[in-house]
Amino acid sequence: MILLGIPQPVQRFFAPVLRGLPRPTRHALPVMVLALLLAPHRRCLKTLAGVVLGCREHASTISRRLRNAAWHTRDWFVCLYDQCLDDIHDYERRRAQQQHRAKRPWMAVIDTTYHSTHAEQMENLIPMSRRRRPGGREARQHAFVMGLLITECGMRIPLPRKSYYTEAYCQHHGRRHRTQVQLAAEMLRDIRLPDDVELTVVFDSAFDADVVHRICRQRGYRAVFPLDPNRTLSAGPEVEADGLRGQKVVHWTRSWSREEFTQLELQYANEDHVFLRRRTATT
């Protein structure tokens, strides 16, 4: 897809960020974002430079922008995220008042995304195991803790991402090392929610840690994650299955009654967020 100029809705969306930026950055930021969103699968510099016809630039200019320390992309994203979240709050709050509902259910999904490369001289790379391909080259990857906030109406808001830095990288550059679990806990702690929203957090077993559960308890979140049935129940002060201390989880589940469960049915193509479902374009 190729655009001729910057559409007016895109310019209005970036308006809160562009006001305080220098003129070159103010003109280049919307173009860069559109190029990254509309470019085909192979996002090379030449492709990004020619997506917006009215703002065609040399590929070296795109490369300089990506290396420019003055491009505070995370700060800009946080500003746009807050603006988008406020707009959604206002829309869904009015909708909930019409339906006379006390609480609005939202969901947050946390996971780690890896970006692989075969370069050996880049910093902050995580070497991955070669068990699947014993004879192949060792893959090295960058890790990012990502989050997605799904509202009651099905609107999807990407949470500000957290970059994972290896312990060796932090020692070399004087940074404080934080694990991926700690980054996920910080992401959940920083989520800004209105008072009439109850949040359910979904994550895999990699984030099943005390620091994440502590944040969920402090903020009143409901945590959903896979649990090994062979794990042993804790004997700490806060134990729901007090009579099964020291036994495996599978023994606890056998005591649950049918009345404790609620059946949920998904009406395909008829739920509230059907108009926001991602569709794959076919040619």
C-alpha positions as CSV (number, residue, x, y, z in Angstrom):
1,M,0.0,0.0,0.0
2,I,1.2,3.5,-0.9
3,L,-0.2,6.8,0.4
4,L,-0.1,10.2,-1.2
5,G,0.5,12.5,1.8
6,I,-0.5,12.1,5.5
7,P,-4.3,11.6,6.1
8,Q,-6.0,14.2,8.4
9,P,-7.0,11.6,11.0
10,V,-3.4,10.6,11.4
11,Q,-2.3,14.2,11.8
12,R,-4.9,14.8,14.5
13,F,-3.8,11.6,16.3
14,F,-0.2,12.8,16.5
15,A,-1.0,16.4,17.4
16,P,-0.4,16.1,21.2
17,V,3.1,14.8,20.6
18,L,4.1,17.0,17.7
19,R,3.5,20.3,19.4
20,G,6.7,20.3,21.4
21,L,9.0,18.7,18.8
22,P,11.5,20.4,16.4
23,R,10.2,21.0,12.9
24,P,12.2,18.2,11.2
25,T,11.0,15.6,13.7
26,R,7.5,17.0,13.6
27,H,7.3,16.3,9.9
28,A,9.1,13.0,9.9
29,L,7.4,11.1,12.8
30,P,3.9,10.5,11.2
31,V,5.6,9.4,8.0
32,M,7.9,6.9,9.8
33,V,4.9,5.4,11.7
34,L,2.8,5.0,8.6
35,A,5.7,3.5,6.7
36,L,6.3,0.9,9.4
37,L,2.6,0.0,9.6
38,L,1.9,-0.1,5.8
39,A,5.1,-1.6,4.6
40,P,5.0,-5.3,3.4
41,H,6.6,-8.1,5.3
42,R,10.2,-7.2,4.4
43,R,10.6,-3.8,6.0
44,C,13.9,-2.7,4.4
45,L,15.0,0.9,4.4
46,K,14.3,1.4,0.7
47,T,10.7,0.2,1.2
48,L,10.1,2.5,4.2
49,A,11.5,5.5,2.3
50,G,8.9,5.1,-0.5
51,V,5.6,4.2,1.3
52,V,4.4,7.8,1.5
53,L,4.7,9.4,-2.0
54,G,4.4,12.9,-0.8
55,C,7.3,12.5,1.7
56,R,9.8,10.3,-0.2
57,E,13.2,10.3,1.3
58,H,16.5,8.6,0.9
59,A,17.1,5.3,2.7
60,S,20.0,6.7,4.6
61,T,17.8,9.3,6.2
62,I,15.6,6.5,7.6
63,S,18.7,4.8,9.0
64,R,19.9,8.0,10.7
65,R,16.6,8.5,12.4
66,L,16.6,5.0,13.8
67,R,20.0,5.7,15.4
68,N,19.2,9.2,16.5
69,A,19.1,9.5,20.3
70,A,16.8,12.5,20.1
71,W,14.0,10.3,18.9
72,H,12.4,9.5,22.3
73,T,10.0,6.9,20.8
74,R,9.0,5.4,24.1
75,D,8.1,8.8,25.6
76,W,6.0,9.6,22.5
77,F,4.3,6.3,22.6
78,V,3.4,6.7,26.3
79,C,1.9,10.1,25.5
80,L,-0.2,8.8,22.7
81,Y,-1.2,5.7,24.8
82,D,-2.5,8.0,27.5
83,Q,-4.5,10.0,25.0
84,C,-6.0,6.9,23.4
85,L,-6.9,5.4,26.8
86,D,-8.7,8.6,27.9
87,D,-10.8,8.6,24.8
88,I,-11.7,5.0,25.2
89,H,-12.6,5.6,28.9
90,D,-15.0,8.3,28.0
91,Y,-16.7,6.3,25.2
92,E,-17.1,3.0,27.2
93,R,-18.1,4.8,30.4
94,R,-21.1,6.4,28.6
95,R,-22.0,3.0,27.0
96,A,-21.8,1.3,30.4
97,Q,-24.1,3.9,32.0
98,Q,-26.7,3.3,29.4
99,Q,-26.7,-0.4,30.2
100,H,-26.6,0.2,34.0
101,R,-23.6,-2.0,34.7
102,A,-21.5,-1.4,37.9
103,K,-18.2,-2.9,36.6
104,R,-16.7,-3.1,33.2
105,P,-14.5,-6.2,32.5
106,W,-11.2,-5.6,30.9
107,M,-8.3,-8.0,30.1
108,A,-4.5,-7.6,29.9
109,V,-2.4,-10.1,28.1
110,I,1.4,-10.3,29.0
111,D,4.0,-12.2,27.0
112,T,7.6,-12.0,25.7
113,T,8.4,-11.3,22.1
114,Y,11.8,-12.3,20.6
115,H,13.4,-10.8,17.5
116,S,16.1,-13.1,16.1
117,T,19.2,-12.1,14.2
118,H,22.4,-14.0,13.1
119,A,24.7,-11.1,13.9
120,E,27.3,-11.9,16.4
121,Q,28.7,-8.4,17.2
122,M,25.4,-6.7,18.3
123,E,24.9,-5.9,21.9
124,N,22.2,-7.3,24.3
125,L,21.7,-10.5,22.4
126,I,20.4,-13.7,24.0
127,P,21.8,-16.9,22.6
128,M,19.1,-19.5,22.0
129,S,19.4,-23.3,22.3
130,R,20.4,-25.3,19.2
131,R,18.6,-28.5,20.2
132,R,16.0,-28.2,17.4
133,R,18.7,-27.6,14.8
134,P,21.9,-29.2,16.0
135,G,23.7,-28.5,12.7
136,G,22.4,-25.0,12.2
137,R,23.7,-21.6,13.2
138,E,23.1,-20.4,16.7
139,A,20.2,-17.9,16.8
140,R,20.6,-14.8,18.9
141,Q,17.6,-12.7,19.8
142,H,16.5,-9.5,21.5
143,A,13.7,-9.9,24.0
144,F,10.8,-7.5,24.7
145,V,8.1,-7.8,27.3
146,M,4.8,-6.8,25.5
147,G,1.3,-6.3,26.8
148,L,-2.1,-5.9,25.2
149,L,-5.1,-4.2,27.0
150,I,-8.5,-5.5,25.7
151,T,-11.4,-3.4,26.7
152,E,-15.1,-4.4,27.2
153,C,-15.9,-3.5,23.6
154,G,-13.0,-5.4,22.3
155,M,-10.7,-2.4,21.6
156,R,-7.1,-3.4,21.7
157,I,-4.5,-1.0,23.2
158,P,-0.8,-2.0,23.2
159,L,0.8,-1.3,26.5
160,P,4.2,0.5,26.6
161,R,6.7,-2.2,25.9
162,K,9.6,-3.1,28.2
163,S,13.0,-3.9,26.7
164,Y,14.9,-6.7,28.4
165,Y,18.6,-6.1,28.9
166,T,20.9,-9.0,29.7
167,E,23.0,-9.0,32.8
168,A,26.3,-8.6,30.9
169,Y,24.9,-5.6,29.0
170,C,23.8,-4.0,32.2
171,Q,27.1,-4.5,33.9
172,H,28.9,-3.0,30.8
173,H,26.7,0.1,30.6
174,G,26.0,0.6,34.3
175,R,22.3,-0.2,34.1
176,R,20.2,-1.9,36.8
177,H,19.4,-5.5,35.6
178,R,15.8,-6.6,35.7
179,T,14.4,-10.0,34.8
180,Q,11.5,-10.4,32.4
181,V,9.3,-11.3,35.3
182,Q,10.2,-8.0,37.0
183,L,9.5,-6.1,33.8
184,A,6.1,-7.7,33.6
185,A,5.3,-6.8,37.2
186,E,6.3,-3.2,36.4
187,M,4.0,-3.2,33.4
188,L,1.1,-4.4,35.4
189,R,1.8,-1.9,38.2
190,D,1.8,1.1,35.7
191,I,-1.5,0.2,34.1
192,R,-3.9,3.2,34.6
193,L,-7.5,2.1,35.0
194,P,-10.7,3.9,35.9
195,D,-12.5,3.0,39.2
196,D,-15.3,1.1,37.4
197,V,-13.1,-1.4,35.6
198,E,-12.1,-4.9,36.9
199,L,-9.0,-6.3,35.2
200,T,-8.2,-9.9,34.4
201,V,-4.5,-10.6,33.6
202,V,-3.6,-13.5,31.4
203,F,0.0,-14.8,31.2
204,D,1.9,-18.0,30.7
205,S,3.8,-20.1,33.3
206,A,7.0,-18.1,32.7
207,F,5.5,-15.2,34.6
208,D,4.1,-17.4,37.4
209,A,6.2,-15.6,40.1
210,D,5.6,-14.0,43.5
211,V,6.4,-10.5,42.3
212,V,3.7,-10.7,39.6
213,H,1.1,-12.2,42.0
214,R,1.9,-9.6,44.6
215,I,1.1,-6.8,42.1
216,C,-2.1,-8.5,41.1
217,R,-3.2,-8.7,44.7
218,Q,-2.3,-5.1,45.4
219,R,-4.1,-3.8,42.4
220,G,-7.1,-6.1,42.7
221,Y,-6.4,-8.0,39.4
222,R,-7.7,-11.5,38.7
223,A,-4.8,-13.6,37.4
224,V,-5.3,-16.4,34.9
225,F,-2.3,-18.6,34.1
226,P,-1.5,-22.3,33.5
227,L,-0.7,-24.3,36.5
228,D,1.1,-27.7,36.7
229,P,-1.3,-30.1,38.5
230,N,1.6,-31.8,40.1
231,R,2.8,-28.7,42.0
232,T,2.5,-28.8,45.8
233,L,0.2,-26.4,47.6
234,S,2.0,-23.9,49.8
235,A,1.8,-23.9,53.5
236,G,2.0,-20.1,53.9
237,P,-0.4,-17.8,55.8
238,E,-2.5,-17.0,52.7
239,V,-3.7,-20.4,51.4
240,E,-7.2,-20.9,49.9
241,A,-7.0,-24.7,50.3
242,D,-6.0,-24.7,54.0
243,G,-7.0,-28.3,54.5
244,L,-4.7,-29.6,51.7
245,R,-1.4,-28.1,52.7
246,G,1.5,-30.0,51.3
247,Q,-0.6,-31.9,48.8
248,K,-0.6,-31.6,45.0
249,V,-2.9,-29.2,43.1
250,V,-4.7,-32.1,41.5
251,H,-6.1,-33.2,44.9
252,W,-7.5,-29.7,45.4
253,T,-9.4,-29.7,42.1
254,R,-11.2,-33.0,42.9
255,S,-13.0,-31.2,45.8
256,W,-14.5,-28.5,43.5
257,S,-18.3,-28.8,42.9
258,R,-20.1,-28.2,39.6
259,E,-21.9,-25.1,41.0
260,E,-18.6,-23.3,41.3
261,F,-18.2,-23.0,37.6
262,T,-20.0,-20.8,35.0
263,Q,-20.5,-21.8,31.4
264,L,-19.3,-19.2,28.9
265,E,-20.4,-19.4,25.3
266,L,-18.8,-17.4,22.4
267,Q,-21.2,-16.3,19.7
268,Y,-19.0,-16.2,16.7
269,A,-19.4,-13.2,14.5
270,N,-22.1,-11.8,16.8
271,E,-20.1,-10.6,19.9
272,D,-19.6,-6.9,20.7
273,H,-16.1,-6.6,19.3
274,V,-16.7,-8.4,16.0
275,F,-16.1,-5.2,14.0
276,L,-12.6,-5.0,15.5
277,R,-11.5,-8.6,14.7
278,R,-8.4,-8.8,12.7
279,R,-9.0,-10.2,9.2
280,T,-6.4,-11.6,6.8
281,A,-6.4,-10.0,3.4
282,T,-6.5,-12.5,0.6
283,T,-5.5,-11.9,-3.0
